[in-house]
Amino acid sequence: MKAHRLIAACSSVALVGSMTVTSTAPAVASETAAIGKYVALGDSYTSAPLVPLPELLSLGCVRSGSNYPKQLAALLRVSSFTDVSCSGADTTDMTQPQSTALGTFPPQFNALTPDTDLVTLGIGGNDFGVFGDIIATCPGLRAADPTGSPCKTHFTVNGVDTLAAKITQTQGRIAEVVKGIKLRSPLATVVLVGYPKIAPETGVCPAVLPFADGDYAYLYSVEQKLNLAVENAAKAGGAKYVDTFGPSTGHDACAADGQAWIQGKDLNLLRAASYHPRYEGQAGVASLTFKKIVGLPATVTAAEQTRWAAEARALSQQAAKTMSNPAVKAHLDRLRTGAQR
């Protein structure tokens, strides 16, 4: 998903310096053969903007030091790991350079080699501007029709759901990406990772997700279609698919603090970018991906969720201590002002 104005804010958080995070995601011993080289590709639902703590060498891509690829790499105990996920990426950025507010990054496929053993891919939400259009358009329509579905009406033209049509096209693009991965890394296990739930299946929380009541079902259906496109592309290319949508039930943006995997409309410099995954969500996705790879049931336990919430609080506190430095705070204020212009 796109990360527009948050780039400047994220750069200030990077002043935490050289602090690193050791993943404390579920430590389950792997019975699979050792994985040597792991490459992670994807958009901001992979890079995890503003999830503490930042990866200092990727400010333009706004990668977190505790995003799901890094946690997965720790779980699998890989010997070589490369994360080139980048906020704002779509399928075209696999083979073309990606411009960001803080520089241009090489095509993500540049990280692939013939001896790569594992590739994870989280992509599709930014293609044809699907998620970006929803976030930019739908909250502004609520005031005129708070109980209706003005967003669905807006994107339905001559009886055709234009977002659904774009997602159909996206499926073909993702399938081509899978082909490209297999061409460059023919021995790799390729794993496509779906998107966790943003909106609940029932109920509303307009203070967190400011959509009209009737558009919650529409947002839910759009994300279902996107995940189905990712899953179908995985099947077509002989790749694995990790369903994060089903297992994230009860962990959408409307869920209570400590349960929610997704941040709502308000950007939180110590938690996550607006409408993006929190640490808990990244830990959940890492766990589900690990379980898919090693053949364990794709479930999320209450004990896991409790542990992830505690880890998230600890990371936020660590980031807050550094950001309380007056010099850092002043720099942050300048960057926030610039980002709002």
Secondary structure, 3 states (H helix, E strand, C coil): CCCCCHHHHHHHHHHHCCCCCCCCCCCCCCCCCCCCEEEEEECHHHHCCCCCCECCCCCCCCCECCCHHHHHHHHHCCCEEEECCCCCCCHHHHCCCEEECCEEECCHHHHCCCCCCEEEEECCCCHHHHHHHHHHHCHHHCCCCCCCCHHHHHCEECCEEHHHHHHHHHHHHHHHHHHHHHHHCCCCEEEEECCCCCCCCCCCCCCCCCCCCCHHHHHHHHHHHHHHHHHHHHHHHCCEEECCCCCCCCCCCCCCCCCCCECCCCCECCCECCCCECHHHHHHHHHHHHHHHHCCCCCCCHHHHHHHHHHHHHHHHHHHHHHCCHHHHHHHHHHHHHHCC
